[in-house]
Amino acid sequence: MITLKLLGGVKKAIGKNSIVIDKSQSTLKEIFKELKNKSKDARIIDEKNLMISVNGVDSSVIGGKDAIIKTGDIITIVTIIHGG
């Protein structure tokens, strides 16, 4: 199982603090498809406006959307706030 910790706008869009995905392996790309399907507002689940860490490591360091996520991994997803 893969655990997703949801913070900020993502938490609000999904309506939960966390989600457990019952897969032994996945990619971040596949996980985002599932999140968009569960979201009340899929626009919030936009990878360009999210900070994603896998076991505390920025996902861009380990392959970005193509990173392989395995059982026991904890994915933390935080909405990035933009100002201007």
VENZISUL-V651478 format. One record per backbone hydrogen bond with DSSP energy under -1.0 kcal/mol. NH is the residue of the N-H (numbers start at 1). CO is the residue of the C=O. E is the energy in kcal/mol with one decimal. If there is no record, write none. Layout:
# VENZISUL-V651478
NH/CO/E, NH/CO/E
This chain:
# VENZISUL-V651478
2/21/-2.5, 3/73/-2.1, 4/19/-3.4, 5/75/-3.5, 6/17/-3.3, 7/77/-2.3, 10/7/-1.1, 12/8/-1.7, 13/9/-2.6, 14/10/-2.2, 15/11/-2.7, 19/4/-2.1, 21/2/-3.4, 23/21/-1.8, 26/69/-2.3, 28/67/-1.1, 29/65/-2.3, 31/27/-2.2, 32/28/-2.5, 33/29/-1.5, 34/30/-1.8, 35/31/-2.4, 36/32/-2.6, 37/33/-1.8, 38/34/-1.5, 39/35/-1.1, 40/13/-3.0, 44/41/-1.8, 46/44/-1.9, 49/46/-2.6, 50/47/-1.2, 51/78/-3.1, 53/76/-2.4, 54/57/-3.0, 55/74/-3.1, 57/54/-1.5, 59/52/-2.8, 61/58/-1.6, 64/59/-2.7, 66/63/-1.6, 67/64/-1.8, 69/26/-3.7, 71/24/-1.9, 72/1/-3.1, 73/70/-2.3, 75/3/-3.1, 76/53/-2.4, 77/5/-2.8, 78/51/-2.4, 80/49/-2.7
